[in-house]
Structure formats: C-alpha cells, structure tokens
Amino acid sequence: MEYGAKEPKWAPFAAENPEPAGALPNYGTPVMLGEFSNLKDNPFFVEASAAGDNDATARYVKRFRQCQVDLTVLDMANEVASSVFGSKLDTTEGKRDLHFSKDDNPPYGGLAFYTENVMKGDVTKYQGVFYPKLKANMQGKSYSTTGSSITLQDTALQMMGMACNSGDWKILSELFDTEAEAAAWRDAKLGGTST
C-alpha cells in the first residue's frame, strides 16, 4: 500500500538531442518542484470495436493517447516556475520577478519522485515513479485575506503526459529497501543532480 509521495523533481528536455529515436528523452538540469502535497494521474485511451456475426464484438482496439497529471506542491520558487512554465525570470540587478506572458511556451520535460510502500508484516519499501514526457498547463490560484481564520493555499499544477520515443508514458521502479536507493533511481531517470 502506497503512501508518502516525496521529493518531486522536474527536468526540461535537453537543448540538444532531446528525443532520440527509440529511447527515453535527454534532459537539462533537474530542479526540485517543492514540497509534495499530492499527485493523481488519469490516462486516456482511444478505442473502437466492431460487431461481427450474431451482433457480438468481433474486433476491439484500445490505444494510449495521453495522461493528465494533476499535482500540488506547498510552494514553488520563481526559478522553478520559470523552468516548468517557460516564463521569463528577471536576472538583472539581483531581481527575481517572474513574468507570465501570453507568449510563454512551457517546455516538455520529465517528472520523477518516489513513494513509501507498507508491505505485509509492516515492512517499508520505496518505489520510484517517472513520467518521461510532460508539458505543464498553468492553473489558476486563489488569494484571500486572513479574515477570522487562516487558509493555506498550495500550488496546483496540471501536466499532460505523452508517450516518448521509447513508447513509455510512465515507469515504476522495483521496490527498494532504502529511501536513498529510490532517490538515486529518480535522479538517474532525469540524468543529473538537482538545483
């Protein structure tokens, strides 16, 4: 049974040779998205069937189309949001203002994290989760006054996952004995160390 999703990392596609034929993508510098709150994926398939004799289904075809990934993190630094959404980050005079523009074009990238799993006998294992090709969609955000109570607002992201050139749209690791092994698997999938 899974619980405790941890440490999501995002890496945009590499500038050179981002999608080699028949292989997983190459990535640029990975960044930690922020503290995880939750993630839910929802794969979509296209399908068709044809009836044959006796009006029974004689042919049936089902193919993966895309996967919507909805996730929330507690906070997202401007530098990270710039990497995810393709928005302009001020880099002059020590400024770190983030500019969202009508011309923003979010890059393709990969997302990887790991979860804790409780097994029979209350043994804890760890499993990596990797989406090799995603593109982020900006979500709205609510802002409110304190009023008579405090409401904490997290950051919601929606990404659309696609199959990459290897045919993969999601990869799960084996079950690891240690958290360090799961984190190393995640980092290896994105091909680098995070900032």
Salt bridges, closest charged atoms under 4 A:
GLU7 OE1 - ARG186 NH1 3.09
GLU19 OE1 - LYS133 NZ 3.08
ASP41 OD2 - LYS170 NZ 2.77
GLU79 OE2 - ARG96 NE 2.89
ASP90 OD2 - HIS99 NE2 3.14
ASP103 OD1 - LYS102 NZ 3.31
GLU116 OE2 - LYS6 NZ 2.91
ASP177 OD1 - LYS125 NZ 2.35
GLU179 OE2 - LYS6 NZ 3.34
ASP187 OD1 - LYS9 NZ 2.83
ASP187 OD1 - ARG186 NE 2.89
